[in-house]
């Protein structure tokens, strides 16, 4: 999971915190959850970099993966992820009543043994990364190493895949390109373009590193949705846009 910066209408330093009209202008972050094995965007939550949006991202990623415990979760050291992941995947502990007077202790969450979460901390000097430290937050080091050993894409704790996807999305979505005059003027349009770009990527964008050879030796393109077994062909934008929406309970 990671966050990608952009802005809407004007830079944050020009926004007035006391003006309700500026509440959704300025800094706007894409909170993104990515499945690196299939390059599949699991969830995106555009908006301010807040605890509420981090919570929404983690909960939505959990819902889209049917609540199962993930093999390994990695993020940068943005501190809000730890509590959000604990709230989503933690087990609730209710302290027993002591029989004494006074208010009983409140319930709290603890990390189950199956939860594995690690962070990546990059140290920079003059804009260049000079050292990377990794830390296991939930789970045992040995369990994290075993999870990495089962990974088909990497044997190290990293956030490289979602960071690479950030670059791909900046290329696909002109309003996210840095240091240009292209930017969103309206927050609703910005959010809509964000959802369009990132979710159409799953079904309509063949990823070079996912391609496979057919029995005749020819390379066949694959989208993230194909790699994840969600579909069997590359969708056109028309097919994706006109597919009837199904509301699940």
MIFIVEX-712686 format. One record per residue: residue number from 0; chain; x, y, z of N, C-alpha, C in turn; residue in three letters. Coordinates in pm, whole numbers, always signed. Layout:
> seq / mol / n.X / n.Y / n.Z / ca.X / ca.Y / ca.Z / c.X / c.Y / c.Z / type
> NUM / A / X / Y / Z / X / Y / Z / X / Y / Z / ALA
...
***
This chain:
> seq / mol / n.X / n.Y / n.Z / ca.X / ca.Y / ca.Z / c.X / c.Y / c.Z / type
> 0 / A / +85 / -118 / +0 / +0 / +0 / +0 / +89 / +124 / +0 / UNK
> 1 / A / +41 / +228 / -66 / +121 / +349 / -78 / +27 / +466 / -111 / UNK
> 2 / A / +82 / +589 / -106 / +6 / +707 / -142 / +81 / +783 / -252 / UNK
> 3 / A / +5 / +834 / -347 / +62 / +910 / -459 / +6 / +1052 / -455 / UNK
> 4 / A / +95 / +1153 / -457 / +53 / +1292 / -441 / +9 / +1353 / -574 / UNK
> 5 / A / -90 / +1438 / -566 / -130 / +1527 / -675 / -197 / +1648 / -608 / UNK
> 6 / A / -250 / +1739 / -688 / -324 / +1850 / -628 / -440 / +1888 / -718 / UNK
> 7 / A / -538 / +1955 / -658 / -659 / +1996 / -729 / -673 / +2147 / -721 / UNK
> 8 / A / -685 / +2211 / -837 / -713 / +2355 / -851 / -596 / +2444 / -815 / UNK
> 9 / A / -531 / +2419 / -701 / -419 / +2504 / -659 / -337 / +2429 / -555 / UNK
> 10 / A / -213 / +2474 / -539 / -125 / +2411 / -442 / -178 / +2435 / -300 / UNK
> 11 / A / -142 / +2345 / -210 / -193 / +2350 / -74 / -159 / +2481 / -3 / UNK
> 12 / A / -43 / +2537 / -32 / -2 / +2661 / +37 / -92 / +2779 / +2 / UNK
> 13 / A / -167 / +2767 / -107 / -258 / +2875 / -146 / -401 / +2851 / -97 / UNK
> 14 / A / -425 / +2740 / -25 / -558 / +2710 / +26 / -580 / +2777 / +161 / UNK
> 15 / A / -703 / +2815 / +186 / -742 / +2876 / +312 / -810 / +2770 / +398 / UNK
> 16 / A / -747 / +2735 / +510 / -802 / +2631 / +596 / -937 / +2671 / +657 / UNK
> 17 / A / -966 / +2799 / +660 / -1091 / +2846 / +719 / -1203 / +2856 / +616 / UNK
> 18 / A / -1171 / +2835 / +489 / -1271 / +2848 / +382 / -1322 / +2709 / +345 / UNK
> 19 / A / -1451 / +2680 / +368 / -1505 / +2547 / +333 / -1490 / +2513 / +185 / UNK
> 20 / A / -1486 / +2616 / +99 / -1474 / +2591 / -45 / -1338 / +2530 / -80 / UNK
> 21 / A / -1239 / +2548 / +8 / -1106 / +2495 / -18 / -1083 / +2359 / +47 / UNK
> 22 / A / -1186 / +2302 / +110 / -1167 / +2180 / +187 / -1116 / +2063 / +102 / UNK
> 23 / A / -1159 / +2055 / -24 / -1119 / +1945 / -111 / -1017 / +1989 / -216 / UNK
> 24 / A / -969 / +2111 / -205 / -868 / +2160 / -300 / -729 / +2145 / -240 / UNK
> 25 / A / -628 / +2171 / -320 / -491 / +2155 / -273 / -447 / +2010 / -283 / UNK
> 26 / A / -366 / +1967 / -186 / -311 / +1831 / -188 / -422 / +1727 / -198 / UNK
> 27 / A / -403 / +1630 / -288 / -497 / +1519 / -303 / -414 / +1394 / -331 / UNK
> 28 / A / -430 / +1294 / -246 / -347 / +1174 / -253 / -429 / +1055 / -302 / UNK
> 29 / A / -367 / +972 / -385 / -425 / +843 / -421 / -373 / +740 / -321 / UNK
> 30 / A / -458 / +691 / -234 / -422 / +582 / -144 / -449 / +452 / -219 / UNK
> 31 / A / -344 / +376 / -248 / -354 / +262 / -339 / -310 / +134 / -270 / UNK
> 32 / A / -390 / +28 / -288 / -353 / -107 / -246 / -333 / -191 / -372 / UNK
> 33 / A / -218 / -254 / -384 / -182 / -328 / -506 / -142 / -471 / -471 / UNK
> 34 / A / -191 / -565 / -551 / -146 / -704 / -544 / -26 / -717 / -637 / UNK
> 35 / A / +97 / -728 / -584 / +216 / -727 / -670 / +230 / -852 / -756 / UNK
> 36 / A / +174 / -965 / -711 / +188 / -1088 / -789 / +118 / -1077 / -923 / UNK
> 37 / A / +5 / -1007 / -927 / -72 / -995 / -1051 / -78 / -852 / -1102 / UNK
> 38 / A / -11 / -759 / -1034 / -13 / -615 / -1067 / -156 / -560 / -1062 / UNK
> 39 / A / -240 / -619 / -980 / -381 / -584 / -975 / -405 / -474 / -872 / UNK
> 40 / A / -468 / -366 / -915 / -505 / -259 / -821 / -627 / -308 / -743 / UNK
> 41 / A / -608 / -333 / -614 / -717 / -383 / -531 / -813 / -271 / -491 / UNK
> 42 / A / -757 / -157 / -457 / -842 / -48 / -409 / -768 / +84 / -426 / UNK
> 43 / A / -844 / +190 / -447 / -788 / +325 / -449 / -887 / +418 / -380 / UNK
> 44 / A / -834 / +505 / -295 / -914 / +604 / -223 / -848 / +740 / -243 / UNK
> 45 / A / -903 / +824 / -330 / -846 / +957 / -348 / -894 / +1054 / -240 / UNK
> 46 / A / -808 / +1148 / -202 / -848 / +1248 / -104 / -731 / +1293 / -19 / UNK
> 47 / A / -762 / +1366 / +85 / -659 / +1415 / +175 / -589 / +1298 / +244 / UNK
> 48 / A / -466 / +1323 / +285 / -387 / +1219 / +352 / -427 / +1216 / +500 / UNK
> 49 / A / -532 / +1140 / +530 / -588 / +1138 / +664 / -603 / +995 / +713 / UNK
> 50 / A / -624 / +983 / +844 / -646 / +851 / +903 / -773 / +787 / +848 / UNK
> 51 / A / -876 / +868 / +822 / -1001 / +814 / +771 / -982 / +750 / +634 / UNK
> 52 / A / -903 / +813 / +547 / -882 / +758 / +414 / -793 / +633 / +418 / UNK
> 53 / A / -696 / +631 / +509 / -614 / +510 / +525 / -700 / +395 / +575 / UNK
> 54 / A / -787 / +424 / +672 / -879 / +321 / +722 / -969 / +270 / +610 / UNK
> 55 / A / -1020 / +363 / +528 / -1108 / +323 / +419 / -1035 / +235 / +319 / UNK
> 56 / A / -910 / +267 / +289 / -832 / +186 / +195 / -813 / +44 / +246 / UNK
> 57 / A / -769 / +31 / +371 / -742 / -102 / +426 / -870 / -184 / +435 / UNK
> 58 / A / -978 / -121 / +479 / -1105 / -194 / +490 / -1156 / -236 / +353 / UNK
> 59 / A / -1140 / -149 / +252 / -1188 / -184 / +118 / -1103 / -296 / +58 / UNK
> 60 / A / -972 / -291 / +81 / -886 / -400 / +32 / -924 / -532 / +98 / UNK
> 61 / A / -956 / -526 / +227 / -999 / -648 / +297 / -1130 / -700 / +238 / UNK
> 62 / A / -1224 / -611 / +212 / -1352 / -652 / +156 / -1334 / -714 / +18 / UNK
> 63 / A / -1250 / -655 / -65 / -1232 / -704 / -201 / -1155 / -836 / -206 / UNK
> 64 / A / -1084 / -870 / -99 / -1016 / -999 / -91 / -1093 / -1094 / +0 / UNK
> 65 / A / -1222 / -1064 / +19 / -1316 / -1150 / +93 / -1271 / -1176 / +237 / UNK
> 66 / A / -1200 / -1080 / +294 / -1165 / -1086 / +436 / -1055 / -1182 / +472 / UNK
> 67 / A / -997 / -1251 / +374 / -894 / -1349 / +409 / -765 / -1280 / +451 / UNK
> 68 / A / -687 / -1348 / +531 / -560 / -1294 / +577 / -461 / -1295 / +461 / UNK
> 69 / A / -398 / -1182 / +433 / -305 / -1172 / +322 / -170 / -1231 / +360 / UNK
> 70 / A / -97 / -1278 / +260 / +34 / -1340 / +287 / +130 / -1243 / +354 / UNK
> 71 / A / +132 / -1120 / +305 / +221 / -1018 / +361 / +172 / -881 / +315 / UNK
> 72 / A / +168 / -787 / +409 / +133 / -648 / +377 / +257 / -564 / +398 / UNK
> 73 / A / +287 / -479 / +300 / +402 / -388 / +313 / +358 / -246 / +281 / UNK
> 74 / A / +415 / -151 / +354 / +392 / -9 / +329 / +522 / +65 / +359 / UNK
> 75 / A / +520 / +197 / +333 / +627 / +279 / +386 / +600 / +301 / +534 / UNK
> 76 / A / +675 / +391 / +599 / +659 / +407 / +743 / +554 / +511 / +781 / UNK
> 77 / A / +460 / +539 / +693 / +350 / +627 / +727 / +276 / +564 / +846 / UNK
> 78 / A / +276 / +629 / +963 / +233 / +560 / +1087 / +87 / +522 / +1092 / UNK
> 79 / A / +0 / +583 / +1012 / -144 / +555 / +1021 / -178 / +414 / +973 / UNK
> 80 / A / -92 / +352 / +894 / -122 / +218 / +844 / -128 / +115 / +957 / UNK
> 81 / A / -41 / +128 / +1056 / -35 / +25 / +1160 / -168 / +9 / +1232 / UNK
> 82 / A / -229 / +120 / +1272 / -356 / +111 / +1342 / -468 / +66 / +1249 / UNK
> 83 / A / -464 / +114 / +1124 / -568 / +76 / +1028 / -564 / -74 / +1000 / UNK
> 84 / A / -445 / -131 / +986 / -431 / -274 / +961 / -472 / -354 / +1083 / UNK
> 85 / A / -437 / -305 / +1202 / -478 / -373 / +1324 / -630 / -370 / +1340 / UNK
> 86 / A / -692 / -256 / +1309 / -838 / -247 / +1319 / -907 / -342 / +1221 / UNK
> 87 / A / -848 / -358 / +1102 / -912 / -442 / +1000 / -891 / -591 / +1025 / UNK
> 88 / A / -771 / -629 / +1064 / -737 / -772 / +1072 / -714 / -822 / +1215 / UNK
> 89 / A / -717 / -732 / +1311 / -690 / -773 / +1448 / -804 / -850 / +1512 / UNK
> 90 / A / -772 / -922 / +1618 / -871 / -996 / +1696 / -910 / -913 / +1818 / UNK
> 91 / A / -1040 / -907 / +1846 / -1089 / -829 / +1959 / -1074 / -909 / +2088 / UNK
> 92 / A / -1014 / -844 / +2187 / -996 / -904 / +2319 / -1082 / -827 / +2418 / UNK
> 93 / A / -1168 / -898 / +2488 / -1252 / -836 / +2591 / -1201 / -880 / +2728 / UNK
> 94 / A / -1143 / -790 / +2806 / -1091 / -827 / +2939 / -1202 / -881 / +3028 / UNK
> 95 / A / -1175 / -984 / +3106 / -1278 / -1038 / +3196 / -1311 / -940 / +3308 / UNK
> 96 / A / -1433 / -948 / +3356 / -1473 / -865 / +3469 / -1398 / -910 / +3594 / UNK
> 97 / A / -1354 / -813 / +3670 / -1278 / -843 / +3793 / -1367 / -852 / +3915 / UNK
> 98 / A / -1490 / -804 / +3905 / -1578 / -803 / +4020 / -1560 / -681 / +4109 / UNK
> 99 / A / -1461 / -598 / +4075 / -1437 / -478 / +4153 / -1523 / -364 / +4104 / UNK
> 100 / A / -1538 / -263 / +4185 / -1616 / -146 / +4147 / -1543 / -66 / +4041 / UNK
> 101 / A / -1619 / +11 / +3967 / -1560 / +95 / +3863 / -1589 / +44 / +3723 / UNK
> 102 / A / -1552 / +126 / +3627 / -1578 / +92 / +3488 / -1488 / -23 / +3443 / UNK
> 103 / A / -1544 / -124 / +3375 / -1460 / -235 / +3328 / -1367 / -190 / +3216 / UNK
> 104 / A / -1259 / -262 / +3200 / -1163 / -229 / +3094 / -1228 / -245 / +2957 / UNK
> 105 / A / -1193 / -154 / +2867 / -1250 / -158 / +2733 / -1185 / -268 / +2649 / UNK
> 106 / A / -1260 / -317 / +2552 / -1205 / -415 / +2459 / -1096 / -351 / +2373 / UNK
> 107 / A / -1005 / -433 / +2323 / -897 / -383 / +2239 / -860 / -488 / +2136 / UNK
> 108 / A / -786 / -445 / +2033 / -745 / -534 / +1924 / -600 / -580 / +1943 / UNK
> 109 / A / -577 / -706 / +1911 / -440 / -760 / +1908 / -418 / -825 / +1773 / UNK
> 110 / A / -294 / -827 / +1730 / -261 / -888 / +1600 / -262 / -1039 / +1613 / UNK
> 111 / A / -338 / -1109 / +1526 / -336 / -1256 / +1529 / -202 / -1307 / +1477 / UNK
> 112 / A / -167 / -1431 / +1509 / -37 / -1485 / +1466 / -21 / -1487 / +1314 / UNK
> 113 / A / -133 / -1498 / +1240 / -124 / -1507 / +1093 / -100 / -1373 / +1026 / UNK
> 114 / A / -115 / -1263 / +1100 / -100 / -1130 / +1039 / +47 / -1096 / +1025 / UNK
> 115 / A / +88 / -1066 / +902 / +227 / -1031 / +874 / +230 / -894 / +804 / UNK
> 116 / A / +294 / -799 / +867 / +301 / -662 / +815 / +440 / -607 / +839 / UNK
> 117 / A / +499 / -550 / +734 / +634 / -495 / +743 / +639 / -360 / +674 / UNK
> 118 / A / +732 / -275 / +718 / +745 / -141 / +663 / +883 / -121 / +601 / UNK
> 119 / A / +888 / -27 / +509 / +1011 / +9 / +439 / +1043 / +155 / +470 / UNK
> 120 / A / +1163 / +180 / +518 / +1206 / +317 / +548 / +1326 / +351 / +460 / UNK
> 121 / A / +1309 / +454 / +376 / +1416 / +495 / +285 / +1482 / +622 / +339 / UNK
> 122 / A / +1614 / +616 / +352 / +1691 / +733 / +395 / +1754 / +797 / +272 / UNK
> 123 / A / +1737 / +927 / +259 / +1783 / +999 / +141 / +1888 / +1104 / +177 / UNK
> 124 / A / +1974 / +1128 / +80 / +2073 / +1235 / +92 / +2079 / +1307 / -41 / UNK
> 125 / A / +2046 / +1436 / -37 / +2041 / +1518 / -158 / +1948 / +1456 / -263 / UNK
> 126 / A / +1835 / +1405 / -215 / +1735 / +1352 / -305 / +1757 / +1210 / -352 / UNK
> 127 / A / +1867 / +1146 / -312 / +1897 / +1010 / -355 / +1886 / +914 / -236 / UNK
> 128 / A / +1831 / +796 / -262 / +1818 / +695 / -158 / +1956 / +635 / -130 / UNK
> 129 / A / +2000 / +644 / -6 / +2132 / +592 / +31 / +2124 / +468 / +119 / UNK
> 130 / A / +2006 / +444 / +179 / +1992 / +327 / +266 / +1845 / +294 / +280 / UNK
> 131 / A / +1814 / +164 / +288 / +1677 / +119 / +307 / +1674 / +26 / +428 / UNK
> 132 / A / +1589 / +59 / +523 / +1571 / -23 / +641 / +1430 / -84 / +638 / UNK
> 133 / A / +1420 / -211 / +672 / +1291 / -278 / +677 / +1264 / -322 / +821 / UNK
> 134 / A / +1137 / -316 / +860 / +1100 / -351 / +997 / +972 / -435 / +994 / UNK
> 135 / A / +974 / -545 / +1066 / +855 / -629 / +1081 / +772 / -573 / +1195 / UNK
> 136 / A / +649 / -532 / +1166 / +561 / -471 / +1267 / +473 / -577 / +1331 / UNK
> 137 / A / +405 / -658 / +1251 / +320 / -766 / +1300 / +372 / -897 / +1243 / UNK
> 138 / A / +380 / -998 / +1329 / +428 / -1128 / +1285 / +573 / -1149 / +1324 / UNK
> 139 / A / +619 / -1270 / +1307 / +757 / -1307 / +1336 / +843 / -1293 / +1211 / UNK
> 140 / A / +970 / -1259 / +1231 / +1063 / -1244 / +1120 / +1069 / -1371 / +1037 / UNK
> 141 / A / +1067 / -1486 / +1103 / +1075 / -1612 / +1030 / +953 / -1634 / +942 / UNK
> 142 / A / +834 / -1596 / +992 / +712 / -1610 / +913 / +713 / -1516 / +793 / UNK
> 143 / A / +764 / -1396 / +813 / +774 / -1301 / +702 / +869 / -1354 / +596 / UNK
> 144 / A / +981 / -1411 / +638 / +1077 / -1466 / +543 / +1018 / -1585 / +468 / UNK
> 145 / A / +937 / -1665 / +536 / +872 / -1777 / +467 / +769 / -1726 / +365 / UNK
> 146 / A / +698 / -1620 / +402 / +602 / -1562 / +307 / +674 / -1508 / +184 / UNK
> 147 / A / +789 / -1445 / +204 / +867 / -1396 / +91 / +921 / -1511 / +7 / UNK
> 148 / A / +954 / -1621 / +73 / +1002 / -1737 / -1 / +895 / -1797 / -91 / UNK
> 149 / A / +768 / -1781 / -53 / +658 / -1831 / -135 / +616 / -1731 / -242 / UNK
> 150 / A / +665 / -1609 / -233 / +624 / -1505 / -328 / +679 / -1533 / -467 / UNK
> 151 / A / +597 / -1521 / -572 / +646 / -1543 / -709 / +716 / -1422 / -768 / UNK
> 152 / A / +720 / -1309 / -696 / +771 / -1185 / -757 / +888 / -1123 / -684 / UNK
> 153 / A / +907 / -1150 / -555 / +1015 / -1084 / -483 / +1049 / -1162 / -356 / UNK
> 154 / A / +1177 / -1158 / -319 / +1219 / -1222 / -195 / +1264 / -1121 / -91 / UNK
> 155 / A / +1227 / -993 / -111 / +1265 / -888 / -18 / +1143 / -805 / +19 / UNK
> 156 / A / +1145 / -750 / +140 / +1041 / -656 / +182 / +1059 / -528 / +102 / UNK
> 157 / A / +955 / -485 / +32 / +966 / -365 / -49 / +828 / -309 / -82 / UNK
> 158 / A / +828 / -188 / -137 / +706 / -128 / -191 / +729 / -91 / -338 / UNK
> 159 / A / +824 / -159 / -402 / +866 / -121 / -537 / +754 / -138 / -639 / UNK
> 160 / A / +669 / -240 / -622 / +567 / -268 / -724 / +459 / -160 / -725 / UNK
> 161 / A / +414 / -118 / -608 / +313 / -13 / -605 / +374 / +121 / -645 / UNK
> 162 / A / +501 / +144 / -614 / +568 / +267 / -658 / +582 / +268 / -810 / UNK
> 163 / A / +610 / +152 / -868 / +618 / +145 / -1014 / +481 / +169 / -1075 / UNK
> 164 / A / +377 / +119 / -1012 / +244 / +143 / -1063 / +207 / +292 / -1053 / UNK
> 165 / A / +257 / +359 / -948 / +236 / +503 / -938 / +291 / +574 / -1061 / UNK
> 166 / A / +410 / +533 / -1104 / +469 / +594 / -1224 / +388 / +564 / -1349 / UNK
> 167 / A / +339 / +440 / -1360 / +255 / +404 / -1474 / +128 / +489 / -1478 / UNK
> 168 / A / +67 / +508 / -1361 / -57 / +585 / -1357 / -32 / +732 / -1388 / UNK
> 169 / A / +80 / +786 / -1346 / +111 / +925 / -1383 / +126 / +938 / -1534 / UNK
> 170 / A / +178 / +834 / -1597 / +192 / +835 / -1743 / +56 / +825 / -1810 / UNK
> 171 / A / -36 / +747 / -1753 / -168 / +727 / -1813 / -264 / +842 / -1784 / UNK
> 172 / A / -247 / +908 / -1673 / -340 / +1012 / -1628 / -266 / +1145 / -1627 / UNK
> 173 / A / -287 / +1226 / -1730 / -207 / +1347 / -1749 / -217 / +1444 / -1631 / UNK
> 174 / A / -329 / +1447 / -1561 / -345 / +1540 / -1450 / -257 / +1503 / -1331 / UNK
> 175 / A / -197 / +1386 / -1333 / -108 / +1344 / -1223 / +41 / +1366 / -1254 / UNK
> 176 / A / +71 / +1409 / -1377 / +212 / +1428 / -1416 / +270 / +1544 / -1337 / UNK
> 177 / A / +390 / +1526 / -1285 / +453 / +1630 / -1204 / +513 / +1741 / -1291 / UNK
> 178 / A / +521 / +1860 / -1231 / +592 / +1974 / -1287 / +545 / +2009 / -1428 / UNK
> 179 / A / +413 / +2010 / -1446 / +354 / +2053 / -1572 / +237 / +2145 / -1539 / UNK
> 180 / A / +178 / +2203 / -1642 / +59 / +2286 / -1623 / -69 / +2204 / -1621 / UNK
> 181 / A / -57 / +2072 / -1630 / -175 / +1986 / -1634 / -214 / +1946 / -1492 / UNK
> 182 / A / -332 / +1986 / -1449 / -380 / +1947 / -1318 / -532 / +1957 / -1316 / UNK
> 183 / A / -594 / +1894 / -1218 / -739 / +1895 / -1207 / -787 / +2029 / -1152 / UNK
> 184 / A / -900 / +2075 / -1205 / -961 / +2198 / -1155 / -1078 / +2169 / -1062 / UNK
> 185 / A / -1139 / +2053 / -1077 / -1259 / +2019 / -1000 / -1234 / +1888 / -924 / UNK
> 186 / A / -1262 / +1883 / -793 / -1232 / +1761 / -716 / -1314 / +1640 / -758 / UNK
> 187 / A / -1439 / +1658 / -800 / -1520 / +1544 / -843 / -1466 / +1483 / -972 / UNK
> 188 / A / -1425 / +1570 / -1065 / -1366 / +1520 / -1190 / -1233 / +1452 / -1161 / UNK
> 189 / A / -1158 / +1508 / -1069 / -1030 / +1447 / -1031 / -1050 / +1306 / -976 / UNK
> 190 / A / -1148 / +1289 / -887 / -1175 / +1156 / -832 / -1221 / +1060 / -941 / UNK
> 191 / A / -1311 / +1108 / -1030 / -1362 / +1022 / -1137 / -1250 / +976 / -1229 / UNK
> 192 / A / -1160 / +1069 / -1265 / -1047 / +1032 / -1352 / -953 / +935 / -1282 / UNK
> 193 / A / -940 / +949 / -1151 / -855 / +858 / -1074 / -911 / +717 / -1078 / UNK
> 194 / A / -1041 / +701 / -1049 / -1103 / +569 / -1054 / -1096 / +510 / -1194 / UNK
> 195 / A / -1124 / +594 / -1295 / -1123 / +546 / -1433 / -985 / +492 / -1471 / UNK
> 196 / A / -882 / +569 / -1441 / -747 / +530 / -1481 / -700 / +404 / -1410 / UNK
> 197 / A / -718 / +399 / -1279 / -662 / +288 / -1202 / -741 / +159 / -1219 / UNK
> 198 / A / -874 / +165 / -1227 / -950 / +42 / -1239 / -957 / -9 / -1382 / UNK
> 199 / A / -954 / +81 / -1482 / -948 / +33 / -1620 / -814 / -34 / -1648 / UNK
> 200 / A / -710 / +8 / -1575 / -578 / -55 / -1586 / -588 / -206 / -1561 / UNK
> 201 / A / -672 / -247 / -1466 / -682 / -389 / -1432 / -729 / -474 / -1549 / UNK
> 202 / A / -822 / -421 / -1628 / -888 / -502 / -1731 / -846 / -468 / -1873 / UNK
> 203 / A / -798 / -347 / -1896 / -777 / -300 / -2033 / -631 / -273 / -2068 / UNK
> 204 / A / -540 / -289 / -1974 / -401 / -251 / -1997 / -312 / -374 / -1990 / UNK
> 205 / A / -267 / -430 / -2103 / -173 / -543 / -2098 / -39 / -499 / -2038 / UNK
> 206 / A / +6 / -572 / -1940 / +131 / -540 / -1872 / +242 / -626 / -1931 / UNK
> 207 / A / +351 / -563 / -1974 / +457 / -635 / -2045 / +513 / -749 / -1963 / UNK
> 208 / A / +533 / -728 / -1832 / +594 / -831 / -1748 / +498 / -945 / -1715 / UNK
> 209 / A / +371 / -933 / -1755 / +275 / -1040 / -1731 / +251 / -1128 / -1853 / UNK
> 210 / A / +305 / -1091 / -1967 / +278 / -1167 / -2090 / +328 / -1310 / -2079 / UNK
> 211 / A / +263 / -1400 / -2152 / +296 / -1542 / -2148 / +308 / -1596 / -2290 / UNK
> 212 / A / +390 / -1700 / -2306 / +403 / -1765 / -2437 / +293 / -1870 / -2453 / UNK
> 213 / A / +234 / -1873 / -2571 / +135 / -1976 / -2600 / +207 / -2105 / -2644 / UNK
> 214 / A / +134 / -2213 / -2668 / +200 / -2339 / -2707 / +285 / -2328 / -2834 / UNK
> 215 / A / +260 / -2227 / -2917 / +337 / -2210 / -3040 / +457 / -2118 / -3020 / UNK
> 216 / A / +477 / -2070 / -2899 / +593 / -1986 / -2870 / +570 / -1838 / -2890 / UNK
> 217 / A / +449 / -1797 / -2928 / +419 / -1655 / -2949 / +379 / -1591 / -2816 / UNK
> 218 / A / +421 / -1467 / -2798 / +385 / -1395 / -2676 / +238 / -1354 / -2680 / UNK
> 219 / A / +168 / -1380 / -2570 / +28 / -1342 / -2557 / +15 / -1238 / -2445 / UNK
> 220 / A / -53 / -1126 / -2473 / -65 / -1021 / -2371 / -155 / -1064 / -2256 / UNK
> 221 / A / -127 / -1008 / -2139 / -208 / -1035 / -2022 / -230 / -906 / -1943 / UNK
> 222 / A / -351 / -885 / -1900 / -380 / -775 / -1810 / -372 / -826 / -1665 / UNK
> 223 / A / -367 / -737 / -1567 / -369 / -783 / -1427 / -491 / -870 / -1396 / UNK
> 224 / A / -608 / -835 / -1451 / -728 / -915 / -1425 / -714 / -1055 / -1483 / UNK
> 225 / A / -649 / -1068 / -1599 / -626 / -1200 / -1656 / -529 / -1280 / -1570 / UNK
> 226 / A / -423 / -1215 / -1523 / -325 / -1284 / -1440 / -388 / -1332 / -1310 / UNK
> 227 / A / -485 / -1256 / -1258 / -551 / -1292 / -1133 / -666 / -1390 / -1154 / UNK
> 228 / A / -695 / -1427 / -1279 / -801 / -1522 / -1307 / -941 / -1463 / -1304 / UNK
> 229 / A / -952 / -1329 / -1317 / -1082 / -1264 / -1314 / -1148 / -1259 / -1452 / UNK
> 230 / A / -1069 / -1271 / -1556 / -1121 / -1270 / -1692 / -1025 / -1347 / -1782 / UNK
> 231 / A / -1068 / -1374 / -1905 / -985 / -1455 / -1995 / -938 / -1379 / -2118 / UNK
> 232 / A / -960 / -1247 / -2124 / -918 / -1172 / -2241 / -895 / -1026 / -2203 / UNK
> 233 / A / -827 / -955 / -2293 / -805 / -812 / -2273 / -934 / -739 / -2309 / UNK
> 234 / A / -987 / -664 / -2216 / -1112 / -592 / -2241 / -1084 / -462 / -2316 / UNK
> 235 / A / -1176 / -424 / -2402 / -1173 / -290 / -2460 / -1235 / -194 / -2358 / UNK
> 236 / A / -1208 / -66 / -2375 / -1269 / +33 / -2286 / -1421 / +31 / -2299 / UNK
> 237 / A / -1469 / +10 / -2422 / -1614 / +4 / -2442 / -1676 / -110 / -2364 / UNK
> 238 / A / -1612 / -227 / -2370 / -1664 / -343 / -2297 / -1664 / -315 / -2147 / UNK
> 239 / A / -1555 / -256 / -2097 / -1544 / -229 / -1954 / -1646 / -125 / -1908 / UNK
> 240 / A / -1663 / -19 / -1986 / -1753 / +89 / -1948 / -1900 / +51 / -1956 / UNK
> 241 / A / -1933 / -40 / -2045 / -2075 / -75 / -2065 / -2118 / -200 / -1991 / UNK
> 242 / A / -2027 / -263 / -1918 / -2065 / -382 / -1842 / -2164 / -341 / -1733 / UNK
> 243 / A / -2278 / -408 / -1723 / -2375 / -373 / -1619 / -2315 / -389 / -1480 / UNK
> 244 / A / -2342 / -292 / -1396 / -2291 / -295 / -1259 / -2378 / -386 / -1174 / UNK
> 245 / A / -2313 / -469 / -1093 / -2386 / -561 / -1005 / -2366 / -515 / -861 / UNK
> 246 / A / -2473 / -485 / -792 / -2465 / -443 / -653 / -2466 / -566 / -563 / UNK
> 247 / A / -2359 / -585 / -488 / -2351 / -701 / -399 / -2392 / -658 / -257 / UNK
> 248 / A / -2464 / -744 / -191 / -2505 / -716 / -54 / -2390 / -742 / +42 / UNK
***
